[in-house]
Amino acid sequence: MLLVGLAVAIFAFSTVKPASFMIMRMSGAAYFVSADDVRNQFMVRLLNKRNEPSTFTLTLSDLPAGTTQNGFASSVVLGPMAEQVSPFVLRIERKNFTGPFKFTIHVQDQSRAFTLSRQVEFLGPDARLLLEEDNEKGIKR
């Protein structure tokens, strides 16, 4: 029994990631539509679990053309056992928006020893409604 307990403890400690992150949609409207784009707003919580400063990079994948981000554009340096909660805004040009889609956020440390990933859904209105609105206003996209 002691050996089984030791094996479980070793496995548990060896699989602990040196950081964690969470992404949450900001309270309020799920998305915002303007004349130029559709926007989703999130809060990203990044936690350094190490006893030394660490540098983390946030990257995105599976994004459609015309998508831009505000926030976490450069690396983030966190002190020992520190955390950072910051806004993250993702925008897609209205003409490129074809409806809700899923994208993935990746967080890596500077040495690329580990990667944490989360899949998130970008929300928005039915793309046909945006097209109808543009046609009514005489806007060609």
ABEGO torsion letter per residue (X at the ends): XAAAAAAAAAAAAAABBABBBBBBBBBEBABBBBAABBBBBBBBBBBBABABBBBBBBBBBGBBBGBBBBEGABBBBBBBGBBBBBBBBBBBBAAABAEBBBBBBBBBBAAGABBBBBBBBBBBBBAAAAAAAAAAAGBBX
